[in-house]
Amino acid sequence: DFTPVKYKSKPTTKIERQIPPYNGFGSEEDSLNSTLGLVPKAPQPNIKKFMEKDRQGLESNVLRFSAILITDDPINSERKFVISYYLSDDTIAVFEPPIRNSGGKAHSFLLRNIVIQIGEGLLTEHEIMTIGRYYSIREQLKTDICLILHLVQEALRKSTFEDFTKISEAFMYEDRQRTGFLPVQESRNILKGFQLPIPNEILDEMISNFLGADGQVAYRNLVLGMNWRENPVPHVDVKHPLEVNKAGSGEFPVKKVTSINYIAFIEDLFGKQE
């Protein structure tokens, strides 16, 4: 039998190496080198290019361009920038010189670094989640006011805080019209000024329960609710949606994201359209 026998195996299909996306740690060159072997190696610079394009006497080998912001804001439209492109390593730096009589100081708008061209870089999953978290609209969870006041009074009682008269005087001093109401941020600043041993989450939740119809804080009722000496709140069993840790402070559960405020995202990205 002279039937030919194949002594060579069929050529195997070459599997193309897939490079994982940039994970956000270090530079993109570092992330790329970490996928090329078991032992990551630092990226090697182009020494030949560096020696040819590095500063030599008065030859800086740096391309400089003047730039301005494209915006309708009259303040930002006056800002000027100097963009420096370094030929030795293809890095870019942006410097903002001072403007006379503006009060601003000269500073580095962008430190020297490699900048990805628009269209080349894709957002990673982590970056997308970060943007979504920033522009998220979260579900509002309503907490029992008795539970909030119980936690506040317990914290004030353990720290032997009793200067409620001074808190009332501070509120009345800021309330020049004697309306009994103050804005939320101003009320929060007054309470923070007394260095109360209350976590920010509980403080904000307490203030939100004493808002009037116009969105301002009824500070008289707020101070009365905090006064553990004259108006003690009965003990409340701690249940969802507020849990108390070992130190006695409260921790709110993470509110669920219901939707994304895409209008605010587009305005921050492209500017507000008239």
N, C-alpha and C positions, 0 to 999 in steps of 0.2 A: 504494500500500500504506500503510494508516494504522495498521499495527501499532505499538503504543507501544514506545518505546525507553527503557530505564532509563539515565539519565545519572548516577545516583548509585551508587557502589559499596556493596556490602553492609558493614554495620558489622563491623569486626574484633573478634574476641574479645579482651577486655582481659585481659592476663596479670597475675595477682596477684603482687606482689613478695614473694619469700620471703626473710625475714631469717635470715641464718646464725646458728647458736647462739653463745653467749658463749664466747670462747676462753680466758678466764682472765687475760688481760692488761689491767691497768687496771680501771676500773669498767665496769659494763654499759652506762652511757650513752656512754662513750668508744667501746666496741665497736660500739654501734648507730650512732653518728654516722660511723664509718669506712666504713659500708656505704651511706651516703646520697649519696656523691659521690666524685669522684676525689681531691679534696683534703680530707682529714679536718679537721673543725672541732671545736673544744672545745665540750662541752655548755654551753648558756646557762642560767644559773639563773633561777628565777622571781623577778624583782626586785620585782614588786608584792607577792607573797606574803611575800618576805623583809622588805620595809619594814613590812608590816602586823603580822607575827608576830615580829619581832626584839625583843630586850630594849629596853624603854622605861622607864627609871627603875627602880621596884621591880617592874614587870611583866616577868617573865622569859619568859613564854609557853613554859615548859617543863613538861611533865607528868612527875611523878616517882612511881614505884611501888616498894614494898618487895617483895622476892622471896627465896625460899629454894630450895635444891636438893631435888628429889624423889628421895630415895635412902634405902637401908637402912643406908648407911655411917654409923656414929654420929659420926664426925669431920666428914664433909662435910655432915651434916644440920644442924650448928650454924652453918654459914656463912650470912651474910646479904648481900643485894645491893641496890643502888639502881639502878633502871632509869629513865633519863631519855629522854624523847621530845621532840625539838625541833620545834616547830610551824613554824619558819621554813623548814626545808628537809627535813623528814620523816626526819631521822636519829635514830639510837638509840645511846646509850652506856650501858655497865653498869659500875658502880663497886662494889668490895668494900671496905667499911670494916673496920678492924681489930677483932679480938675480944680482949677483955681477958684477959691471962695465957695467950694461945694461942701467942705467939711470932711470929705472922704480922704482916706489914705491910700497910697499906692500898695498894691498887693498882687499876689499871684492868683489869677483867676483859674488857671489850670496848671498844676505842676507838670514838670517834664515827664512825659510818658508816651507810650505807643498808643495811638488813637485808631480805633477801627473805623473804616469808612462806612458811611451810611449805606445800608443794604447788604453789607458783608456779615455783620454780627446778628445772631438770632438770640432772642431772650431765652434763658433757661427756665425750667419749670419753677425753680426757686424764685427767680426774679418775677415771673408772672404772678406767683402767689403773693409776693411782697406788694406788688402794685395793686392786686385785687384786695388785699387786706387794708391798704391805705385808703382806697376809695370805696370801701364796703359800707353798706347800710345794714346795721345789725338789728336784730329783734330786741325790742325794748321789754325787759323783764321788770315787772312791778314787785317791789318788796314791801312786806308788812312794816308799817311805820312803827308799830309797837316793838318789833324786833330790832329795828334800827336804833330807836331811842334806848332800848335796854342795853345794847352793846356800847353805845356812846356813854351812857351813865355809868356803866360798869368800868369803862376805861378811865373816866374822870374820877370816879370814887377811889379806885386803886391808886391813882396818882395824887389823891387828896387835893384835887383842884376845886376851888370854891369861889373864884373871882368872877361870878356871874354878873355882879353889879358893874364891874369894870367893862365887861363885854357889852352890856346894855348901853353904858355911857359911850363906848366907842361907836356903836351903831347910831345912837342919837346924834353924835357929833357930826357924822357924815350925812345924816338925814337933815339937811338944812331946812327943808320945807315941812318937816314934821308930818310926813305922810304915813310913817310906819312901814314903808317899803324901801328896799334898796336893790340895785341890780345884783345878779347872781355872782359875777366875778368880784364885785366890790365886797359883797358879804363873805365870799370865800377868803379874800385877802385879809379881812378883819379877823376871822377865826384862825387863819394860819399865823397871824401875827402874835397870837397868844401861845403858840407852840403847843397846841393841844395834842395829847397822845392818841390821836385818832387817825387811822389809815385814810389816805386820800379817797379811796373808793367808798368807804362808809360815810365820810364827810360830804362827798358830792351827792350820795344817795339821800342823806338826811336833808340837805338843802333843797333837793328837788321835791321833797314832800311838803315844803312850806312855801310853795309858789302861789302867787295870786293870779287873778285872771289876766293881768298884763304881763305875766312872766317874771315879776319881781318877787323878792323874798320878803315875807312877813316876819321881820326879824324879832318882834316881841314874842310871838308864839314859838319861834325857833329857840330863843334863849330859855323860855319857860320849859320847853321840852327837854333841854339839856340839863336843867337844874335838878340834879339827883337828890339834893338836900331837901328842897321844898316840894318837888313833884316827882317822887320816885315812881318808876314804871314797874308794874308787877313782872315777876320772872316769866320769861317766854322760852318755850322749848325751841332749840335751834334746829330748823329743818330747811329743806330746799325752799328758795333758791339761795340761801346764805348759809355758809358753814363757818365755824369758828375754829381757828388753829390752836395749838398748844399755848401760844403766847397770849391768847385772848382776843386777837384782832380778827377781823372778818375778811374773807376772801370771796369775791363774787365769781360765779361760774362764767366761763367764756360765752358771750352772747353769740347766737347763731347768725351767720351772714345770710340775709334774705335776698339781697340784690346788690348791684354795683352802680354807683353814681357815675355813669359813663359821660354825662354832660360835663361834670367837673374835670374828669380825666382829659376829655378832648380840649377843653378850654386851657388847661395847664400845658397841654402838648402843643397846640397850634395857636394859642391866644384867643381871647374873647372876641367873637365876631359880633359886630353891630347889626 
